[in-house]
Amino acid sequence: MISSIRQVGNVFLALLAVLTALVGYWQVVAGPELALAPGNPRLAQDERRVVRGRILDRKGRVVVDSAPDGNRTLHDLSLGSVVGYRSPRYGVTGVERAEDASLAGRTGVASVANAFRSLAQVPRQGADVYLTIDPAVQAIAATALGTSRGAIVVMDVRTGAILAMVSQPSLDTRNVDERWASLLGDEGRPLINRPSQGLYVPGSTFKVVTAAAALDAGIMTPSTPVTDATGETTIDGFRITDAEKPPRPSFDFAHAFAWSSNVVFAEVGLKLGEARLREYSSRFGVGTALPFDLDTSATSLSRTSPMPAPLLASTGFGQGELLLSPLQVAVIGATIARGGDVPRPYIIGEVRELGTDGAMGATVRRATPTTLGVAVSASTAGSMRALLGLAVEEGFSQAAAVPGVRVGGKTGTAQSVSGQPDHAWFVGIAPLDAPRVVVVVLREFGGWGAEAAAPLARPVLERALAATVP
């Protein structure tokens, strides 16, 4: 009898130990993360006791603030996909998600005023988040893209700060809960922030990576003689053609880049080989999700390995199984502009307390420019800037030329989906001798990059140069 009682007692003690361990885990280990999870119903209750902070651009213009009823009000529709939405039912996205704790005053705000508000049961004040977005550059980029589906990214190459980020169709963040079904079914996919989350075949803009790898590895020089007499070639039965046949049959590698010869770059891809092309691509950030303040999609060189010769050749000129985001292409351009150093892009510049008079308060946190590594040597990057300049001066990128400024750029025309026009791309840096900005334009189903993307970049480059101090 006593033995049975002892056994039952041991079972209860064991169960109590397990229960104690589980409670300890959920409260101590997992508790902090669960407390801040967007789906936690306590956060919704807590939000009613908070004046949520504002989101502003780098000039102090209010992009998002809270209406008297507590709903968030978006003042610049072109930034809707960037700032994101807040929904008790469908979660949080964009800047609202990235800086949720700061905007809600749950962390980072250590002002005495907030401490008194908490003690007095008065709604606390969330911190303000300042983006690196320049309002003039954002406005011209949004105007340039218009109603065309696509994206425009403008970056200060010296720091990695994003000066403009346009995703079209942009997300109207009002009444997301009521409009959720229609947003999910919208063919324009406004819930996707195209610059950082959209993945596309990059076309000839990827020739920047292929050319840089070939130059850096010593396989090619700008003056290496090449030929492309017919505008087409066949590799293991796979036919490769140029979008436009070069004006003469023989030229140098620099002009193969400027005239965007698929035939030459297919051969260069084969000479590089899969291992070397993967290695150099990874140095530029291809193959992972870029570290960024907002959500990014993982880019990809090729899901097939080993790559058969036709696929490797196609990858060399920007087709195949390549998938890049506009932000990734901007980082590639910025890397060449910076002498081979890969910048970490960022769009959140500062987090600040709200001053007593509504003005800018004390700084809680300020972004620090950082690097992600070195992709190519400074001399290789210098040679690539010369090739980009030649493409604008003599090649297919002439529509992006800015009077009085040396611009370097590369267009891209990339296969999209069956039965649809090609995607149109352009990546450009300026001024070429001392680069300050990089601009990437993507027009979905826009057609030829030289006609549909490069002309859009010119006014954006002009405004971005005016907004940046030499």
N, C-alpha and C positions, 0 to 999 in steps of 0.2 A: 504493500500500500504506500509506504513512505517512498519506495523507489519510483512508483508511478507518479506520485506528486512531484518528486524531484525532476523527472523527465518533462512533465508538463511545464514546470517552472523554467527549465532550461530552454524549452521551445519559446516561451514568452520572452525570456531574456534575449534570445537570438533575434526574435522578431523586433524587439525594442531596439537592439543594436543596429539592425538594418534600417529601421525607420529613422533613427537618429542620424545615420550616415546619409540617408536620402535628403532629410531636411537640411542637414549641413551643406550638402552639395548644392541644392537649389537656392539656398539662402546666401551662401558665401561664395561659391564658385560661379554658378550660373546666374545668380540673382542680379548682379549689376547689369549684365547684358540683357536679361529679360526685362528689367525695369525700363531700359531705354528702347526696347523693341517697339516699332511703330504700331504693332497690333495689340499692345498692352492697353486694356480699357482704362487703367488708372491714368495713363497719359492724357486721354481725352478729357477726363475730369480735371486733371492738373492744368490742361491748356486753358480752361475757362478762368483760371486765376492768373493768367499771363497776358501781358500786352506783347505780342510776338514782335521781334525786331524786324527792321526793314532790310530790304536788299537794294543796294544802290550801285551805280557805276563808278568809275574812277574819278569822275568830275563831281560826284555828289548828287547826281540826278536820281530821284527815287524810281526804281524799277518795280518793286513790289512793296506794299505796306498792308496794314490791316484796316478794314472798314470798321465802323462803329459796332457792327453786329459780330465782329470777330472774323469774318470771312476775309480771305486774302484777295487783294486787288492788284491786278497786273496792269502796269501803265505803258508797257512797250511790248506789243504782240510779237515782234520779231525775236524776243528773248524768251518766249513762253516755253519752248522745248528745253532751254538752258536752265531756267529757274525751277521748272517742274511744278508739280501740284502736291497738295496735301489733302488726303481723304481718309476719314476714319474707317472707311470700308475697303478702299483699294490701296492704301499705303501712301508713301511719300517718295518723290523722285527729284532728280536734279539738285540744284543748290539747296532747295528746301530740305532735302534728305541729307546732303553732305554736311550742312551746318545746322541740322535740326536742334542739337543740344544748345548751341550758342543762341540761335534765334529764339528758342523757348526759354532762355535764361536758366537752363539747368546746369550749365558749366561755363567757366571762363569769365563770367561777370562777377567781379568781387567788390563792387562799389558799396560804400556804406549805406547809400540810399536804398539799395536792394535789400540789404540786411534789415533795415528798419521796415520796409514794406512787408517782408516775410513775418516779422514779429507782430506787426499791426494787422495781419491778415488782409493786406492790401495787394492787389495784383502786382506781381513783379514785372520788371521790364526786361525783355530780351535784348540781346546785343544786336547791333547793326552789322551787316555783312557787305563789304565793298568789293565789287568785282573789278577785274582789270579791264573790262570793256570800255572802250572809248566811244562815247555816244555819236560823235560825228562819223567815225569809221563804221560803226554798226549801222547807222542810218544809210550810208551810201552803199554798203554791202547788201542790205535788205532791198534797197531800190534797184540795184543792179540785177539781183536774182529775180525780183518781181514775183510772179505767180508760178514760175518754173519750179518743178520739183528738183530738189538738190540741196547743196550746201556751199557755204563760203566760210573759210577760216582765215583770219589774219593774225599773225604772231609777230611780236617784237623778238627778233632772233637773238638779240643781245641778252635777254633775260628768260625767254620762254613764256612771257606774259601774253595771254590771248587778248587782242584788241577788238576783235569782232568774231562772232560765231552765229551764223545764220543757218537755220534748218527750215526748209520749206517743203510741205506745209508746216507752219508753226502750230504749236499747241495753244489753243485758247483755254486757259486754266480755270475759267469760270464754270461753276456748276458741273464739275467733273462727275460726281455721283449720278446726277440725273441724266447725263449724256453718255454714260459709260458704254452702253451697248452700241451706240452709233460711232463712238470713237474707236472701239475694237473692230468694227466692220468697215471703217473708212479705208478705202484703197490707198489713200495718200499716206497712211501710217503716221499720223501726227504724234503718236505716243513715243515714237523713236526720235532721239536726238541724233540726226544723221551725221553730223561732224564727228562724233565720238563713238557712236554705236552702229552706224550704217557700214556695211561691208560691200565693196564693189571691186570688180576687176579694174585695175588701175591703168591698163593700156600703156601707152608709151611714156607716161610719167615715170614708170618703173625703170625705164632706161637710164635714169639718173643713178640708180643703185647698180645696175649691170655695168655701166660705163665706169663708175667710180671703182668697182671691184676689179675690173680689167686693168685700169690704170694703176691702181694701188698694188696689184699683184705682179705688175710688170708684163702682162700679156699683151697689152696695147699701149701705144702712146698717141697723143693727138695727131701726129703726122704719119702714123702707120698707114701704108697704102691698102685700100680695100676696093672691091669691085661689086657692082650690082647692076649688071648690064640689062637684064630683062625685067627686073622688078618682082621676080619670083624665084623660088627654089623648092626642091623636094627632099625631105629627110625621111628615110625609111618608108617611102610611099605616102608621106603626109605633105601636102602642098602648102607652102607658106608664101604669102604675097604682101607687097607693100600697099599701104593705103594710097600712096601716090608715088609713082616711079621717080627716082632721083633725076635731075636734069642732065646728068652725064654718067657714063658707065663706070668710070674710075675716079676715085677721089680719096681723101684721107679720112681717118676715123672721126676727126672733129666734124667733118661735113656729114658723115654717116649719122651722127647724133643730131645735127641741125636739120637734116632732111629726113630724119626718122626712118632710116632704112631697116625694115624688119628682117630682110635677108641678111644683112651684116650682123645685126644683133642676135639673130638665131645662131649664127656661127660663133659669135663671141660667147654665148651661153654654153655652147658645147665645149669650147676651149676652157672655160672656167671650170666646168664640171659641177656636179650636184653638190658635193661636199663644200667646195669653196663658195658657190653661190649661196648656199644656206648659211654659211658662216658669216659672210659679209652682210647678208640680209638681216641676220639676227643682231649684228652690231648696230644697225639702224633702228632696231626695235621690232622688226617684223617677226611674227611667230608667237607673240605674247599679247596680252592686253596692256596697253601703255599705262604707266602710272599717271594718274590725272585726278583732279578734284572730283570729277563727275564719272559716272559709269562709262567704261570703254569695252568694246568687243575685242576679243582676241583675233588678231590678224593671222594670215596664213600664207606661206609660200607655196606649199603643195602638200596635200594629204597623202599623196602617193610616193612611196619610197621603197626601192630605188625608182627614180624617174626614168622612163624610157626616153630615148633620144628626141622624138618629136615633142614630148612634154617639156623636156629640159630646154629645147630650142625655143618653144613657145613662151616659156617663162622668161627667157632672156630678153624678149621684146615686150613683156608685160601682159601676156595672155595666160593660157594654161589654167591652172587651178588657183592662181593668185587671188587673194581677197584682202584689200586694204581699206582703211577708213580715211576720210579726208584729213582728220587730225594726224594720222600716221604719215600721210604724204607731206603735210606741213612740217612735221618733224624731220623728214628726210631732206626737204629743201632747206630748213634752218640749219641742219648739220653741215651741209655744203657751205652755207653762208658763214658759219662760225669757224671754218677752218678744220672741219672734221669732228668737232666736239658736239655730242648729242645733248640737246637741252631737254630738261623735264618740263613739259608744258604745264601751265597753271592758269586758273581763271579766278580764283579767290585771292584777292590782294591783301585785304585786312579785315579783321574783326574788331569792332570798336563799341564801347559803351555809348549810350545815347546821352549827350550833354543835357544839363538842366534846362537850357533854353531851346532844346531841340536840335542844336548844332552837333558837330562831330565831337565825341567825347574821347576819353582815354583809350589808347590802343591796348587791346587784349592780346592780339596775335597779328603778326605781319609775315607775309610770305617771303621766303628766301630763295632766290634762284639757285638751282642745282643742276648738275650734269648727270647723265645716265651712262657716260663712258665716251670712248673715242672710236669712231667708225673707220676713218681713213686718216692718212697723214695730212698735214697742212698743205704740203705741195700738191697732193692729189686733189684736195678740195679746191686749191687755186686753179688747177687745170680744169676742173669741172665748172668753175665759175666762168672760165673763158669759153667753154663749150656751150653753156647756157646763154652767154652773151651772143655767141655766133648764131644760135637758134633764133634769137630775136632780131638780129641784124640781117641774116640771110635765109633763115629757115621758116618753119611753119608758125612760129610764135610772134611774127611781126605785128600782129594786131594788138599786142600788149605793150608796145613801145610807148614810153612817156617822153614827150618833148623835153630836151634838156637834161635827161637823166638816163644813165646807162642801166638797162634792165636785162636780167637774165631770166630765161624761162623755158618751159617745155610743155608742149601740148600732149594730149592723149585722147585717142579714140578707141573705146573699149567695147567689146561685145557684151551685150546685156542678156536678155532672154530671147528665146526663139520667137521670131515674128515681130520684134520690137526694134526701134532704132538703137544705135550704139549710145553709150554714155559718153559725154563730152567732158574732158578734164583740162585743167591748166594749173601749173605750179610755177610761181615766179618770185624772184628776189630782187631787191633794189635798196639803195643804189649798188651797182655791181662791184665797185671798187671798195666800198666800205658799207656792207649790207646792214640795214636796220630792220627791214620787214620782209616777211614771206607771205604770199597770198596763194590760197588754193581755191579753185572754183570747180565744182562738180555740177553738171546739169544732167539729171537722169534722162535717158532717151533723147538727149539733145542733138546727137549726130556728131559731126566732125568737130574735134576740139578747137581747131584753128578758127572756126567760124562761130561756134556756139559758146565757147568758154573763154578763150583768150581776150576777146573784146570786152567782156564783163570785168576782167581783172584790171584794165587800165585805169578807170576812174577810182577804183578801190585803192590801187597802188598810190595814186596821186594824193588821195585824202590821208592815207596811212603815213605817207612820207611827211605830209604837213603836220601830222599829229605827233610825230616823234622828233625829239631833239637830237641833232647830230652829236 
